[in-house]
Amino acid sequence: NILISFLIQVLRPKETEKLVLFLKGINLVKPDSWGTSMLSSFLQQLITYRGFYEDNLEWVNLEGVQIVATMSAGNTLGRYELSPRLTSIMHVAYMSYSGREELHSVYSAYLYPLLQV
C-alpha cells in the first residue's frame, strides 16, 4: 500500500468565527477580449471550492469567510455584465434607490436620539 499525505494550508479568521469580505462594484472590472473577468473567475473558485491556488500552485482552503458584493446599477459606461457562471452560484438581492421620503425617515431615526437635548 502506498500512503500519500500532504498538508493543505487553511486560512481562517483570527479571534472571531466569521469574516465578512465586502467587495464594492464587482461589475466595474473590465473583462478581457474573451469576456472573462479575473475577479469573477476568482470569486467563482472561492465560492465553489472554498479555496484558491497560490502563485506556487499550492491549494489554500478558506474557512469562516462570507463574501458580500455590490454592483453598480445599469449598463452605462464602465459597467460590465457578470459571468452567468458566477451569478448562478450567488444569492442575488436587488435594492432600488431610496426616495426622498424614505431617506428622510431613515436619517430621522438615526439623528433623532442625537439631537435630543
C-alpha positions in Angstrom: 0.0 0.0 0.0 1.2 3.5 -0.8 0.2 6.2 1.6 0.2 9.7 0.2 -0.2 12.5 2.6 0.1 16.2 2.2 -0.6 19.3 4.2 -3.2 21.8 3.0 -2.9 25.4 4.1 -6.1 26.7 5.7 -6.9 30.4 6.2 -9.5 31.3 8.8 -10.3 34.5 10.7 -8.4 35.1 14.0 -10.3 35.7 17.2 -13.7 35.5 15.5 -16.0 32.9 14.0 -16.7 34.6 10.7 -15.0 37.2 8.5 -17.2 39.2 6.0 -15.3 40.1 2.8 -17.0 43.1 1.3 -16.4 43.9 -2.3 -17.8 47.1 -3.8 -18.6 47.4 -7.5 -17.7 44.0 -8.8 -19.1 44.8 -12.2 -16.7 47.6 -12.7 -13.8 45.2 -13.7 -13.4 45.2 -17.4 -13.4 41.7 -19.0 -10.6 40.7 -21.3 -11.0 40.1 -25.0 -12.6 36.7 -24.3 -15.2 38.2 -22.0 -13.6 36.8 -18.8 -13.0 38.9 -15.7 -10.2 37.6 -13.4 -12.2 38.8 -10.4 -15.3 36.9 -11.4 -13.3 33.8 -12.0 -11.5 34.1 -8.7 -14.8 34.6 -6.8 -16.4 31.7 -8.6 -13.4 29.5 -7.5 -13.7 30.7 -3.9 -17.5 30.1 -3.7 -17.5 26.7 -5.5 -14.4 25.1 -4.0 -13.9 27.2 -0.8 -10.3 28.0 -1.6 -7.8 29.1 -4.2 -4.4 28.3 -5.7 -1.5 30.4 -4.6 1.2 31.5 -7.1 3.2 28.4 -6.3 0.2 26.3 -7.3 -0.4 25.1 -3.7 -4.1 24.9 -2.7 -5.3 27.1 0.1 -8.7 26.4 1.9 -10.8 29.2 3.3 -12.9 28.7 6.4 -15.3 31.1 8.1 -15.3 33.7 5.3 -18.5 35.1 3.8 -18.4 37.2 0.6 -20.7 40.1 0.2 -20.5 42.1 -3.0 -22.3 45.1 -4.5 -22.8 46.1 -8.1 -23.3 49.4 -9.8 -26.7 49.6 -11.5 -27.2 49.9 -15.2 -25.3 49.2 -18.3 -23.7 52.6 -18.7 -20.0 53.3 -19.5 -17.7 51.4 -17.1 -20.1 48.8 -16.0 -20.0 45.2 -17.3 -22.1 42.1 -17.1 -21.1 39.5 -14.6 -20.4 35.9 -15.7 -23.6 33.8 -15.7 -21.5 31.1 -14.1 -20.8 33.4 -11.2 -24.3 34.7 -10.8 -25.7 31.2 -10.9 -24.0 30.3 -7.7 -24.7 33.5 -5.8 -27.7 34.8 -3.8 -28.8 38.0 -5.6 -30.8 40.7 -3.9 -31.9 43.9 -5.7 -32.5 47.2 -3.9 -33.7 50.2 -5.7 -32.6 53.8 -5.0 -34.4 55.3 -2.0 -36.8 58.1 -2.5 -36.7 61.4 -0.6 -39.3 60.4 2.0 -37.6 57.0 2.7 -34.2 58.8 3.2 -35.9 61.3 5.5 -37.4 58.6 7.7 -34.1 56.7 7.9 -32.0 59.8 8.7 -34.6 61.0 11.2 -34.5 57.6 13.0 -30.7 57.8 13.3 -30.4 61.5 14.1 -33.4 62.0 16.5 -31.7 60.4 19.5 -28.6 62.5 18.9 -30.4 65.8 18.6 -32.4 65.4 21.8 -31.0 67.9 24.3 
